[in-house]
Amino acid sequence: MAQEALSVIPSAVLRNLSDKLYEKRKNAALEIEGIVKQLATAGEHEKISAVILLLTHDYTYSPQANHRKGGLIGLAAVTVGLTSEAAQHLEQIVPPVLNSFLDQDSRVRYYACEALYNIAKVVRGDFIIYFNKIFDALCKLSADSDANVQSAAHLLDRLVKDIVTESDQFSIEEFIPLLRERMNVLNPYVRQFLVGWITVLDSVPDIDMLGFLPDFLDGLFNMLSDSSHEIRQQADAALSEFLQEIKNSPNVDYGRMAEILVRRAGSTDEFTRLTSITWINEFVKLGGEQLVPYYADILGAILPCISDEEEKIRVVARETNEELRAIKADPAEGFDIGAILSIAKRELNSEHEATRIEALHWFFTLLDRYRSEFLAYLNDIFDPLLNALSDPSDAVVLLVLEVHARIAEESHHFHHLVSYLIRTFHNNHFLLEKRGALIVRRLCVLLGAEKVYREFSTILESEANLDFASVMVQALNLILLTSTELGELRSVLKKSLVDSCGKDLFQSLYASWRHSPMATISLCLLAQAYSHASCVIQSLGEEDINVKFLVQLDKLIRLLETPVFAYLRLQLLEPGKHTWLLKTLYGLLMLLPQQSAAFKILRTRLKTVPFSENLKRTSSANPYSQILQVTEDGNRNQDTQNYSAINFPFLLQQFENMQLQHRNHLKDQLQSRKSASALTLSQEIQRYEEAHSSSLSEINRPPSRTSKGIL
């Protein structure tokens, strides 16, 4: 075969083809072009194949750089000589040229670009069958270390783009896997090369790049964070064009792209996050039913962005969140409520308040629309929702309470909620102190004050920890006496002596209020059960009147001067009618230290009481000889004849029994502390004696024989 080629091409031509001078190689190539034209005209294709084989093996694969250069220019000359018949020899011509792109010599790589450029100009569309291999080679050459090679590769790239755009044989299906593989390359020159090709192919009407967008979308988003402004700009321009096409296209695969966008929305790069959220926003508007299975993932991307540092991202994220929440999807159509709840639950732990608030809005929305489905997941989300009551943000706590209030429409859920609150307050006294009033007041607004207070009282009645029960009752009592939200509840209690509803409420609260003497007295004053209040005061023992009691008493005296107890102060204008009220207040006065501010406040108030009429009742009168069924206006209730009076002697006995338990509990605590102190002292003495005896033994030990004595 080689001999056949040698017989066709003069040895001088072959010698010049490998000369170090470019002009000699070029002239030799022109002569080869003429010879090939003659052979093609004569139909001598076997000889042409022999010439190509000679140029390939003896030149392009030669260890000598000049031979390789000559071989490349020779192959290009053969193609030019073949003109329209070159297609049948491309299988021999193109592979050695492509192989030369990997040559270590930059000049050889340059001539390889030049040779392939000339070959492509001749064969045009027939060139397409090698497109993937040529594209792969150009991709590598675009990042070549030699500027001349890069320049030659760019010229070749433009020609190949022209050929592809006018060809009807280009296979996008075969090209996409290669493009997808290259999209993860970080080299800026390669990235520019890839974006350029994506833009060109997308501009061809017959090529459906949009249908394959999920295959390279992630790569384009990855380029948005490139250090080169030009690359970011090019990638953004390409993405904007694709987004516009999506808006105008009836058939789009939203699902696969949604997964990519969700992942990119969590990028550390601000521009990438903004672009991702913008795309998600459009997808939510356009995607419809296609996006139903991806709602949870989309929500997981949106919620963190609501608290983004960049305002533009926050605005788009909020808009998208509202759009998503407005969609009423059907669980039967793949809407996964459990997945949405899982995302909302996760975001309850976000460090950003805005995100936590929006997560709670989702709880509320799902509970409102899909109550039965929501409650099916209650075991998974109830505890996190309860834990959220300890959130540092008041806005979050109020929203959590709204969600709990909706859940607590069923009685067993309501009981669970109040039980948990009591347990939480038991474990976290700081929460009770700082947030207790807010939580209880809001629950009273949402669920009804009487319902809430009755449940608290029922649970606290059997509370084993007496100290906590007392603290909790005092907190609830203070809220009862001070909160505007509980005004109606106070009005019911004021009628406890004349109305069955008031009586039931009074007795319900009394069951747990008896844990605290001051709370019990406050409740009696509120219910106008002044005679019982006086009896409670008289029953107090020395152990009951401690610092905590006096602090609570101080608060009560100050509260008596507030509008809540205005009715009580007005009743002092008729001391003859309200003897037990006077006795109660004087009893409280006697318990206060004379130098305290509360003593002075109460004494000042009592000095204003008119004592002009003779008081008919004396201190020795039986406080329970009659029931003072007096309303605020002093008139008897019309239903008094059907009213069953409160058994105050029995309540007093209950109160005294409870206080006895508290006294015994206090004694046990003191005894335990004494025992612990004695044990600690005994251990200290024992350690001291051991150390002392050890020191004595060291002193009394005789000196060793080897040691020198002191003279």
Buried (B, 14 or more C-beta within 10 A) or exposed (E): EEEBBBEBBBEEBBEBBBBEEBEBBBBBBBBBBEBBBEBBEEEBBEBBBBBBBBBBBBBBBBEEBBBBBBBBBBBBBBBBBBEEBBBEBBEBBBBBBBBBBEBEBBBBBBBBBBBBBBBBBBBBBBBBBBBBBBBBBBBBBBBBEBEEBBEBBBEBBEBBBBBBBEBEEBEBEEBBEBBBBBBEBEEBBBBBBBBBBBBBBBEBEEBBBBBBBBBBBBBBBBBBBBEBEEBBBBBBEBBEBBBEBBEEEEEBBBBEBBBBBBBBBEBEBBBBBBBBBBBBBBBBBBBEEBBBBBBBBBBBBBBBBBBBEBEEBBBBBBBBBEBBBEBEBEBEEEBBBBBBBBBBBBBBEBEBBBBBBBBBBBBBBBBEBBBEBBBEBBEEBBEBBBBBBBBEBEEBBBBBBBBBBBBBEEEEBBBBBBEBBBEBBBEBBEBBEEBBBBBBBBBBBBBBBBBBBBBBBBBBBEBEEBBBBBBBBBBBBBBBBBBEBBEEBBEBBBBBBBBBEBBBBBBBBBBBBBBBBBBBBBBBBBBBBBBBBBBBBEBBEEBBEEEBBBEBBBBBBEBBBEEBBEBBBEBBEBBBBBBBBBBBBBBBBEBBEEEBEBBEBBBEBBEEBEEEEEEEBEEEBEBBEEBBBBBBEEEEBEEBEEBEEBEBEEBBEBBBEBBEEBBEBBEEEEEEEEEEEEEEEEEEEEEEEEEEEEEEEEEEEEEEEEEEEEE
